[in-house]
């Protein structure tokens, strides 16, 4: 493929409608074109043209100046040669080697080329804003995803401890399911064996230097989340089932028992469905964790294809379904419809896992970023009721004025809060003893001195509280960003709008 200088990349971006303000060229040099403009282009694109669209427009003498500017075609190229010149430019850009015009067209169609045009007024800083926002969001989500990853590993190790597994359990093929041709057990075994040679891991290196076997409790902690998932999934059916059962009991409100004795067939099938769907969730979270760790854009999580003018606009990678499928009556069911049916079943399970709420009761059946964030939050809230997940999430969205625009209030002198708490505790401990005073009044006993003393004490406490309140400095910080221009498109991709934050709170 053709490489471009920084100045040429800026020119290309400008020709597509992206505006550069003063200082943006210097900013452009700090960031990768691929990680900024290419990564977030779908949020700002308002139209796109295939090679067939371009050919048709030029044949009908439509948008000639637009295409000349977009592809940087010089004026000495005639209108009759414009289309082939554009084909030549596209082929050069992507390293295509077609000789005739027909060959070039076929190759351009093969790579599914689309020429994108950005919404009027799109600023380069809009891309930078989105890049910075997602960077912070990814770091926050990764932090919490790693908590779930660590707990899955702990459950895995704890189970093997409880069944008195031998230290070499994970390298014994007898412990894996090898009955199916589709089994990935050998892949898992290879992964585990490769971990034995990881000289960068101090615990592994220490055991190898001692000429001792590396036990499963060390190996498991070396695995990434999706590697841990597949390691459990590929074990023999009994151990695999029971480990995932322990996961579902730990991460959700369900409390399933390992033994099937005394359970009806209906109950057994229900529990299998709950466990299988939760396995799917853990798999999704494992894949998502990799996106976070490798700095991939997450607004388009699970979107395999997006077309501005297509129907449907979105095609999704997950759930995995057949591209063509017919029901018992021979009726064709689209890939999209199959996925909707599967996610519909998953939404039912979310109610069982976490209870009914406004999100899982009235939500769509698309597997997008909103679902993943919801699942993360619900799991974390179940294992830690005091989690800061929600407040951190809303703070990041508000900071960049993406969907939310809540000002952040901060105390500059936090020591005064501690003083206020002490004064409030005095107020809480203060007691007037009205029953005793009334009794003294009715019996004609002296009470005024005691009442004045109580009044003086209360006044001292209230004066102290008011004094502290005057000294507390509050600063309300609002987002420096204006309304996000691609707000509607962001919601289309992610399923995240104002109601999302209300519904999960």
N, C-alpha and C positions, 0 to 999 in steps of 0.2 A: 504494500500500500504506500501511497505517496505521503511523505512527511512535509510539514509546513513550519515556517519560521513563526515566531511570536507575532510579528507585525502582520503576516499573512493570515494567521488565525483570527486576529482582531478584525481584519478587513472582511473575512468570510462571515464572522458573526454580525458585523454591521450590515452587510448585504442581505442578511436574513431578517433584519429588522430590529436587532438588539442595539440599544442606545448606550453609548459610553459618555459619562460625564467627566468633568475635570478630575484628574487623579486616578481614573479607572484603569488607564493603560498601565500605570505602575502597579496597581492592584492586580491586574491580569497576570503579571509576571510571577506573582507569589503563589498562584494556584494552578493546578492542572486543568487544561481544557476538558479532558475526559471526565475528571471527577466533579467538575462544576457544571459546565454548559451541557455536555453530553448526558450527564447523569440526571439532570433536572429539566431537560428540554420538554418532556411531555406535559409538564405543568403549564408551560407558557406557549406551546404551539397552538395556533388557532386554525391552521389549514396545512394540508400536505398534498404533494403531487407525485404520482407514480410516473414512470417513463411513458406510459400510455397517455396519461393526462397531458404531459408536456408535449408529446407528439401531436395530439389532437388540437391543443391550443395553438401551437405554431402553424399547423396546417390550415387553421381557420383564422390566422393572423390576429390571435388574441394574446394579450399580455407579453408582447414581444420585448418591450423595454424592461419589463419586470424580469424576464428570464435573462436578458443581456446583463442586467445589473447583478442578479443573483449568482450567475455563473462567471461573471467578469469577462464577458465577451466583447472584444474590441469592435469599434464601429466599422472597420474595414471588412468585417465578415458580413456577407449579404444575408438577407432573410432566408433565402433558399438554402444556405449552408448552416443556418443557425442550429437546427435540430441535430445534425450530425456532429457539429462542433461540441454541442452539449454532451452528446454520447461519448465523444472522445475524452472530454474532461472527466466524466464519471468513471470511465474505464481506467484512465490514468490514476485517478484518486484511489481506486480499489485494486489496482494491479491486475486488471482484466486484460486478456491478450487477444480479443476478437479481431479478426482481420477485416471482414466485410461488415457493413452496417447491420445486416441481419444478425450476424454472430454477436455483435456488440449488444444489440437489443436483447437477444436471448440471455446473454450473460448478466446484463443489468436486471432483467426480470428474475433471473435465478437467485440473485442475492437479495431480492425483494426490496429494491431501492425505493426510498421515499425522500422527496425534497421537502423539508420542513420550513414553514413560514411562521414567524412569531407574532404574537398579539401586538397591535400598535401600542407604543409607549413602554414596551418591555425594557427594563434597565438591566445592565450587567450586574448591578448591585442586588437586584432581585434574586439572581442565581447565587450570589455570595451569601445573601441572607439565608436562603434555603439550605445551603451547604453548612453554614455555621449552626443553624437550628438543628439539623439532623445529626450533626456531629455531637452536640450536647445531648440530644435525645438518645442516640445510640449508646453513649457512655452510661447514661442513667439506666437504661433498660438492660444493658449488659451486666451492670453491677447486680441487679436483682435477679437476672436469669442465672447468674453464677451461684446465687444462694440456693435456687432450686436444683441446679446441677450437683452442688455439694451434698444436698440432702438425699438425692437419688443414689449417689455413691455410698453414703452412709447406710442407707437401707439395704443396698446390695451387699455390703460388707457384713452388716449385722445379721442378715439372713444366712450367709455362708458360715458365720460364726456359730449361729444357733443350730445348724445341722451338722456341726463338727466337720466341716469340709476340710480336706487336706490342703496344705499350702499350695500345692501344684494343681489345684482344682481347675484353673482356667486354661491349663495346657494339656488337660486330659480329654481326648476326643470323646471318651465314653460319657462325658457330662453334657454333650451337645446333641441337638436334634439333627440327625443326618438322614432321616427317612425320606425327606422330600428332595426332588431334583432341583427345586428352587431355593433350597437351603443355602444360607450365607455363612454357615458355621465354619467352613474352611477359611473364608475371608477373615472372620473374627479370630480364628486361631493364628493365622498369619500375622494379623495386627498385634496380637498379644506377644507372639514370639519376637516380632520386630522391636517391641518395647523393651525386651530383655537386653537389647544392644544399645539402649539409650544411655550413652556415657555422660550426657549432660544432666541426667537426673542423679543427684547425690545419693538418695536412698537405694536406687538400683545399682549404681556403681559400687556402693559399699558392700552390698550382698554379693555381687559378682567378684569383687576383690577378695572376699572371704570364702569364695568357692561354695557359696550357699545358694539354694534356690530362692528366687525372688517370689515371695508369697503374694497371694491374691490381694491382700489389703494394701500392698504397695502398688501393684499393677493397676488396680481400679482407680486409684487416685491420680494416675498418669493419663487416664482416658479423658477425652473431651466429652461433652454431653451426648452428642449423637453416637459416639463410639460406645459409650456406656449403655445407651439404649439398645443398640444392636447386639452388644455382648449379652445383655439379659434376654433379648428377644430370641437369640439363637441357641440358648441353653435347652436342655431337655424340657419337655412341656410342663412337667410337675414343678420344677424349680422356677422356670420362667413365669408361670402363672402365679405362683405364690409371692414372688418378688414384686410383680406388678400389682398384686392385690394389696401388699403392704404399702406400696406407693399411693394407691388410691385411698387407702384408709388414712394415711398421713396427710395428704394434700387436699382432701375433700371432707365433707361432712358425713360421708358414707362410712359404715362400719361393717365390713364383710368378714365372714369367718372362712378359714382355710378348708375346713372339712365340709363335704356335701351331705353327710349323714343327717337324715331327718328333713332335708330340704325337698320341696316339690320340684318337679321338672320345670315349672314356670319360673320359680325362684332361681334355679340354677342357670336357666337361659338368660334371665334378667341380669344376673351378676356377670355372666360372660360378656353380655353386651356392654355393661358399664366398664368392665376392665379393658375390653378391646378398644372401645372409644377413647378411654383415658390413655392407653398405649399410643393411640394416634396423636393425641394432644402432646404427649411427651416427645414424640417424633417431630411434630411441627415446631415445638419449642427448641429442639436440638438444631434443626436446620436454621431457625431464626437466630439462634445464638451464634452460628457461624457467620451469618450476614452481619451481625453486630460487630463481631471480632475482626472481620476483614473490611470494615468501613464501606460496606455496600449501601446504596440508597435503600431506604426501607419504606418510603411512601408508596412505592410500587411493589411492596411485598406480595408475592404470589401472582403478580400480573405477568403472564407469559407473552401477551401481545396486546398492544393498544393501537387503535385506529381512530383518528379524529372523526372521520366520516364513515366509519364502519358500523355494521349492525350484526352482532352486538359490538359495542365499543371495546369491551374487555374480554380477553380469554385468560383463564386461570390455569396454573400448573397443577394445583392440588384442589381437591382430592384426586388421586390417580384413578382414571376411568378409561373405558374403551373409547377410541375415537368414533367408532360406529357400533351401535348396539341396537338390537331389536328385542322387544318384549315377547311374551308368549304368544301374542296375537300377530306377531310379525311387524308391528309398528316400530319405525325407527325412532330412537330416542337420542337427541343431540347430546354432545359432551357436556354442554352447559347445563342441560336439564338433569343429567345424571349427577353432576356435582351438586346442584341445588338440592336434590333429594337426599344425598349423603349428608350435607351440612345441616339440612333440616333435622335429621336424626341426631346429629351432634348437638344441635341447639336444645333438643329435648334432654339430652344427657347433662348439659350444663345446668339445667334446673335441678336435676337430681344431685349433682356434685356440690352446688353452691346455694341452692334454694332459689325460689322465684324472685326476680327483680325486674326493674323497668327495662333493663338492657336485653335480657334473654327472653322476655315476654313479647317484645315488639320489635325484634330485630330482623334484618334481612338474612338471607341464607347464602351470602357471599363470604368466602374466607379471605378477609382483608386485614389490614393493620389493626383496625378497631377490635377484631376478634382476638388477635394475639395479645394486645395490651390488656384487654378485659380478662383473659384467662390468666395472664401473669399476675394481675392485680388481685384477682379472687383467690388464687393459690397463696400468694404472699399474705393476704389479709387473714386467711384461714390459719396459717402457721404463726403469724405475728400480728395480733390485733392492733398493735401500736405502730405499724409500718408507716413510713413517710412517703410511700410510693405515690399516692394521689397528690399530695402537696408539691412534691418535686416535679411531677408530670405537668400539673397546671402552671407551675412557675416557669417552666421552660417554654410552654406554648404562649404564655403571656409575655415573656421577655421579648420574643420575636414577633408578637402580635400575629400569630398564626392561629386563627379561629378564636382564641381567647385574648382578652385585653384587660386583665385584672391588675391594678396597681399593686406593688409589693410594699408593705409597710414594715419598716425596720426601726429598732430602737438603737440609738447611737451610744447610750450610756446604760448598758445592761445591768450594772451594779445597782441602779436605782430600782430595778424590778425586784431584786432580792430584798431591798429595804421595804418595798411596798408589801411584799409577801409577809414579812415579819410584822409590819403594822396591821395588816389584815388579820393575822393570827391573833393579835391582841384584841381586835374588835370581835373576833369570833369567840374568844374566851370571856369577853366582858358579859357579866350578868347583873341585871338590876334587882333581882329577887323581889318582884312586885308582890307576891303572896305574903311575904314576911312584913313588908311595909304596910300593906293594907291591914294586916292583923294588928300592927302596932297602933295605926290610926284609930281603928275601931275600939281598941282597949284604952285609948287615951294616953298611950306612951309617947315619949319624945321620938321623933323620926326626922325632923328637919335637917339636923346636922348630918345624918347618914345620907339623906337624899341629896344634899348639896355636895357631899363628897363623891357620890356616884356621878352626879352631873359634871363635876370638875374632871373626873377621870375620863368620862366619855368625850368631853370636849378636847382633852389632851390628845386622845387617840385620833379623833376626826381631824384635828388641826395638823397632826403629824402626817396623816394620809393625804390631805389636801396639799401640804407642803411638798411631799414626794411627787405627787401627780404633776405639780407645776414644773418640777425639775426634769421630768422624763421627756426626752427629745425624740419625737417620732418623725421619720422621713418617709414620705410616700414617693416611691419611684415608679414612674410610668414607662412603658416601652418607648424607645426612641424611634420605633418604626411606625410608619403609616399603615393603613389597612392593607393586608396582603392582596396583591392584584389577582393572584391565582387561587383565591380562597375556595371558590366553587369547584374548581378542577381538583383541588387537594381533597375535598370531601368526596368527590366521585371516586378517586383512587383509594382512599383510606376508609371511607365510611365514618370519618370523624367530623362531627359538627358540634354545635353548642349542646344539643340534646345528649350527645354521647357523654359529656362530662357530668351532666345532671343525672343521667340514668345510672352511671356506675358509682356515683358518690355514695 
